[in-house]
Amino acid sequence: MNAADLDAVTLDAYGTLVTLADPIPALADALAERGAARSRDVVAVGFREEVAYYRAHTSEGRDENGLARLQEECAGVFLDSVGADLDAAEFGPVYAGAMHFEVLDGVAASLERLQELGLDLAVVANWDLSLRKLLVEVGLDEYFSVIVHAAAKPAPGGFLRALEELRVEPGRVVHIGDDEVDEAAARTAGVGFLPAPVSTAIAALT
């Protein structure tokens, strides 16, 4: 696979472009402020249970109403796990606000290199409606002409939407991701696949 044979590159978000800063201290503080102090270990278990729930339901956060419901449900899963009798509706935005993401090493330089090669870039991610806001916050939104959230990978629908917006043929696109669902969805959509990290994938293209 060579960059000269491509018109566009799509990328996953979490684990490919960004990673999560440790949210446990902020979550522990939020609980303590509401009279429900818990140990770091207990908070960490609750967080892991919420993450599992979120991953299974992320596509439900495709619009404003769905995102609000999803945040409340995720907060409820977390609060139940840590045994805190708090209002999930009130805690939902607090929980979401404890999530802060950082750009992975080499990503910005790699995206700039892809643009220099004349390739259109898109994000196709199993993320809720907040995906675009996240990319703005970490300074990556300017690189992408198309952003597809709630892609529901391993189903190919998110890729098909991206291809339509990019106006490119699947055989002229490669996807970079860090998970087997990325590869499965890309293959089903007829798109090539390269594993993250992004810098290594770009080196393979050039």
Beta strands, then each sheet from edge to edge (+ up, - down):
strand 1: 8-11
strand 2: 18-20
strand 3: 101-103
strand 4: 120-124
strand 5: 146-148
strand 6: 173-177
strand 7: 192-195
sheet 1: 5+ 4+ 1+ 6+ 7+
sheet 2: 2+ 3-
end
